[in-house]
Amino acid sequence: MMRCRLRGKYYRLRFVKLASPKIGLCDWDARTITIHPRLKGELQLDTIIHELLHACQPDLGEEAIDQTATDIARVLTRLGYRKQ
């Protein structure tokens, strides 16, 4: 588990199995971001960015978040960013 600060609020980022078909979840009340642990590569990066965007911009719609996260993940993957 990791503690991260997003727009002045602290969230817990954790990798825990989620019920299918969910692969990521942002809980604003509990300030917890959950990512399914079996995700790998660009899909994992996309999902992390997606849920971080939900935490940072709760007013944005799902389509905007989804497209933005996918675009950012694609660029970062092409730049060579990988999980250490």
C-alpha positions as a printed NumPy array, in Angstrom:
array([[  0.   ,   0.   ,   0.   ],
       [  1.146,   3.497,  -0.77 ],
       [ -0.004,   6.836,   0.596],
       [ -0.246,   9.576,  -2.012],
       [ -1.287,  13.205,  -1.91 ],
       [ -3.667,  14.356,  -4.641],
       [ -4.896,  17.953,  -4.726],
       [ -4.157,  18.387,  -1.044],
       [ -5.897,  15.197,   0.113],
       [ -4.224,  11.949,   1.091],
       [ -5.336,   8.714,  -0.543],
       [ -4.264,   5.122,   0.007],
       [ -3.272,   3.378,  -3.219],
       [ -3.548,  -0.367,  -2.867],
       [ -3.438,  -3.439,  -5.067],
       [ -6.284,  -5.741,  -4.042],
       [ -8.423,  -8.181,  -6.005],
       [-11.71 ,  -6.63 ,  -7.12 ],
       [-14.926,  -8.361,  -8.13 ],
       [-15.133,  -8.841, -11.886],
       [-15.496,  -6.874, -14.138],
       [-13.942,  -4.065, -12.055],
       [-10.205,  -3.524, -12.442],
       [ -9.947,  -0.219, -10.578],
       [-11.932,   1.781,  -8.066],
       [-11.72 ,   5.248,  -6.497],
       [-13.563,   5.657,  -3.192],
       [-13.672,   9.393,  -2.424],
       [-15.243,   8.933,   1.039],
       [-12.633,   6.413,   2.204],
       [ -9.931,   8.185,   0.152],
       [ -8.812,   4.859,  -1.239],
       [ -7.775,   3.912,  -4.762],
       [ -7.836,   0.187,  -5.445],
       [ -6.202,  -1.482,  -8.443],
       [ -6.558,  -5.181,  -9.335],
       [ -3.119,  -6.757,  -8.703],
       [ -3.055,  -8.945, -11.816],
       [ -2.969,  -6.021, -14.228],
       [  0.305,  -5.605, -16.069],
       [  1.994,  -3.221, -18.442],
       [  0.078,  -0.474, -20.184],
       [ -3.306,  -1.675, -18.867],
       [ -2.063,  -1.345, -15.281],
       [ -0.651,   2.118, -15.989],
       [ -3.88 ,   3.169, -17.722],
       [ -5.97 ,   1.955, -14.767],
       [ -3.796,   3.702, -12.178],
       [ -3.949,   6.978, -14.11 ],
       [ -7.711,   6.541, -14.599],
       [ -8.376,   6.169, -10.87 ],
       [ -5.962,   8.986,  -9.975],
       [ -7.88 ,  11.246, -12.364],
       [-11.134,  10.291, -10.638],
       [ -9.597,  11.336,  -7.308],
       [ -8.246,  14.616,  -8.711],
       [-11.201,  15.583, -10.897],
       [-14.414,  14.036,  -9.498],
       [-16.486,  16.39 , -11.661],
       [-15.166,  14.954, -14.949],
       [-17.308,  12.418, -16.766],
       [-16.289,   8.805, -17.269],
       [-15.674,   9.246, -21.011],
       [-13.268,  12.159, -20.48 ],
       [-11.415,  10.306, -17.719],
       [-11.212,   7.112, -19.743],
       [ -9.893,   8.781, -22.887],
       [ -7.415,  10.984, -20.997],
       [ -6.018,   8.086, -18.953],
       [ -5.581,   5.923, -22.044],
       [ -3.82 ,   8.711, -23.951],
       [ -1.437,   9.461, -21.051],
       [ -0.682,   5.756, -20.504],
       [  0.068,   5.286, -24.216],
       [  2.478,   8.24 , -24.288],
       [  4.273,   7.167, -21.1  ],
       [  4.564,   3.583, -22.384],
       [  6.054,   4.807, -25.672],
       [  8.527,   6.909, -23.678],
       [  9.653,   3.735, -21.941],
       [  8.123,   4.145, -18.478],
       [  7.769,   0.797, -16.727],
       [  6.941,  -0.394, -13.226],
       [ 10.125,  -1.056, -11.304]])
